[in-house]
Amino acid sequence: MAAFEKRGQYWRVKIRRKGYPEQTRSFDLKSEAEAWARSIENEMDRGIFVDRSETEKNSLGDLIERYLKEVTPLKRGKDPETSRLKALSQRPLASLKMSALSSKHIAQYRDERLKEVSAGTINKELNHLAHVIETGRREWGIQLPENPVRMVRRPAAPKARDRRFREGEEAQLRLACVTCPLPTVPVEWK
């Protein structure tokens, strides 16, 4: 049974039920508190309750920080990943609570970044972000129905380079290598 308590101008609800973690939340109106309590108790009765407290209290920035401390140091490419994730944690997207994060927010971020950087850079950032969220879902109790990054269309990858030497460029390169004043390993051309 839910317990309601008036705390200043807010209503606090506590739900305690055997076999489930205690659920507490505050509301402006008592009617909102009662509706929330009914929905949570209904989920508990039907056996479909999922504890969303980690999702509601953590922001995307919190997840990024934890990921940088626990996961990134174990990777071989930790330096570029660290700089990308630190830059991402400074964006307004990082201040959103995980419970509020949706594919719409990710798409807005993608569109804003497309004005600043290339599609390849955005794809790398979205890959890092998707892994941060997936790690939160699998290991840290972040309850999301699906990863919002996976639902967003990725920008088209840039075309690969296919340039060949033009007439005389190979000879110029060889000459520059031979006449370079820096001490290097002798170059042998085949």
Contacts in CASP RR format, 6 or more apart in sequence:
PFRMAT RR
TARGET T0000
AUTHOR 0000-0000-0000
METHOD contacts of the structure
MODEL  1
MAAFEKRGQYWRVKIRRKGYPEQTRSFDLKSEAEAWARSIENEMDRGIFV
DRSETEKNSLGDLIERYLKEVTPLKRGKDPETSRLKALSQRPLASLKMSA
LSSKHIAQYRDERLKEVSAGTINKELNHLAHVIETGRREWGIQLPENPVR
MVRRPAAPKARDRRFREGEEAQLRLACVTCPLPTVPVEWK
1 15 0 8 1.000
1 41 0 8 1.000
2 13 0 8 1.000
2 14 0 8 1.000
2 15 0 8 1.000
2 34 0 8 1.000
2 37 0 8 1.000
2 40 0 8 1.000
2 41 0 8 1.000
3 13 0 8 1.000
3 14 0 8 1.000
3 15 0 8 1.000
3 16 0 8 1.000
4 11 0 8 1.000
4 12 0 8 1.000
4 13 0 8 1.000
4 30 0 8 1.000
4 33 0 8 1.000
4 34 0 8 1.000
4 37 0 8 1.000
5 11 0 8 1.000
5 12 0 8 1.000
5 13 0 8 1.000
5 14 0 8 1.000
6 12 0 8 1.000
7 26 0 8 1.000
9 28 0 8 1.000
10 26 0 8 1.000
10 27 0 8 1.000
10 28 0 8 1.000
11 26 0 8 1.000
11 27 0 8 1.000
11 28 0 8 1.000
11 29 0 8 1.000
11 30 0 8 1.000
11 32 0 8 1.000
11 33 0 8 1.000
12 24 0 8 1.000
12 25 0 8 1.000
12 26 0 8 1.000
12 27 0 8 1.000
12 33 0 8 1.000
13 23 0 8 1.000
13 24 0 8 1.000
13 25 0 8 1.000
13 26 0 8 1.000
13 27 0 8 1.000
13 33 0 8 1.000
13 34 0 8 1.000
13 36 0 8 1.000
13 37 0 8 1.000
14 22 0 8 1.000
14 23 0 8 1.000
14 24 0 8 1.000
15 22 0 8 1.000
15 23 0 8 1.000
15 24 0 8 1.000
15 37 0 8 1.000
15 40 0 8 1.000
15 41 0 8 1.000
15 44 0 8 1.000
16 22 0 8 1.000
17 41 0 8 1.000
17 44 0 8 1.000
20 44 0 8 1.000
20 49 0 8 1.000
20 51 0 8 1.000
21 51 0 8 1.000
21 53 0 8 1.000
23 40 0 8 1.000
23 51 0 8 1.000
23 53 0 8 1.000
25 33 0 8 1.000
25 36 0 8 1.000
26 33 0 8 1.000
27 33 0 8 1.000
27 36 0 8 1.000
40 49 0 8 1.000
43 49 0 8 1.000
43 50 0 8 1.000
50 143 0 8 1.000
51 143 0 8 1.000
52 99 0 8 1.000
52 143 0 8 1.000
54 98 0 8 1.000
54 140 0 8 1.000
54 141 0 8 1.000
54 142 0 8 1.000
54 143 0 8 1.000
55 97 0 8 1.000
55 98 0 8 1.000
55 99 0 8 1.000
55 141 0 8 1.000
55 142 0 8 1.000
55 143 0 8 1.000
55 144 0 8 1.000
56 97 0 8 1.000
56 98 0 8 1.000
56 99 0 8 1.000
57 97 0 8 1.000
58 97 0 8 1.000
58 98 0 8 1.000
58 142 0 8 1.000
59 94 0 8 1.000
59 95 0 8 1.000
59 96 0 8 1.000
59 97 0 8 1.000
59 98 0 8 1.000
60 93 0 8 1.000
60 94 0 8 1.000
60 95 0 8 1.000
60 96 0 8 1.000
60 98 0 8 1.000
60 101 0 8 1.000
60 132 0 8 1.000
60 133 0 8 1.000
61 89 0 8 1.000
61 94 0 8 1.000
61 95 0 8 1.000
63 98 0 8 1.000
63 132 0 8 1.000
63 133 0 8 1.000
63 135 0 8 1.000
63 136 0 8 1.000
63 140 0 8 1.000
63 142 0 8 1.000
64 85 0 8 1.000
64 88 0 8 1.000
64 89 0 8 1.000
64 94 0 8 1.000
64 132 0 8 1.000
65 89 0 8 1.000
66 140 0 8 1.000
67 85 0 8 1.000
67 131 0 8 1.000
67 132 0 8 1.000
67 135 0 8 1.000
67 136 0 8 1.000
68 82 0 8 1.000
68 85 0 8 1.000
68 86 0 8 1.000
71 135 0 8 1.000
72 78 0 8 1.000
72 81 0 8 1.000
72 82 0 8 1.000
72 85 0 8 1.000
75 81 0 8 1.000
81 128 0 8 1.000
84 124 0 8 1.000
84 125 0 8 1.000
84 128 0 8 1.000
85 128 0 8 1.000
85 132 0 8 1.000
88 94 0 8 1.000
88 125 0 8 1.000
88 128 0 8 1.000
88 129 0 8 1.000
91 109 0 8 1.000
93 105 0 8 1.000
93 106 0 8 1.000
93 109 0 8 1.000
96 105 0 8 1.000
98 142 0 8 1.000
98 144 0 8 1.000
101 133 0 8 1.000
101 144 0 8 1.000
101 148 0 8 1.000
102 148 0 8 1.000
103 148 0 8 1.000
103 149 0 8 1.000
103 151 0 8 1.000
103 152 0 8 1.000
105 148 0 8 1.000
106 126 0 8 1.000
106 129 0 8 1.000
106 148 0 8 1.000
106 149 0 8 1.000
106 151 0 8 1.000
106 152 0 8 1.000
107 152 0 8 1.000
107 153 0 8 1.000
110 122 0 8 1.000
110 126 0 8 1.000
110 152 0 8 1.000
110 155 0 8 1.000
113 121 0 8 1.000
113 122 0 8 1.000
113 125 0 8 1.000
114 122 0 8 1.000
114 155 0 8 1.000
118 158 0 8 1.000
119 154 0 8 1.000
119 155 0 8 1.000
119 156 0 8 1.000
119 157 0 8 1.000
119 158 0 8 1.000
120 155 0 8 1.000
120 157 0 8 1.000
120 158 0 8 1.000
122 154 0 8 1.000
122 155 0 8 1.000
123 154 0 8 1.000
123 155 0 8 1.000
123 157 0 8 1.000
126 149 0 8 1.000
126 152 0 8 1.000
126 154 0 8 1.000
129 149 0 8 1.000
130 147 0 8 1.000
130 149 0 8 1.000
130 150 0 8 1.000
133 142 0 8 1.000
133 144 0 8 1.000
133 147 0 8 1.000
133 148 0 8 1.000
133 149 0 8 1.000
134 147 0 8 1.000
136 142 0 8 1.000
137 143 0 8 1.000
137 144 0 8 1.000
137 147 0 8 1.000
165 173 0 8 1.000
174 189 0 8 1.000
177 187 0 8 1.000
178 187 0 8 1.000
END
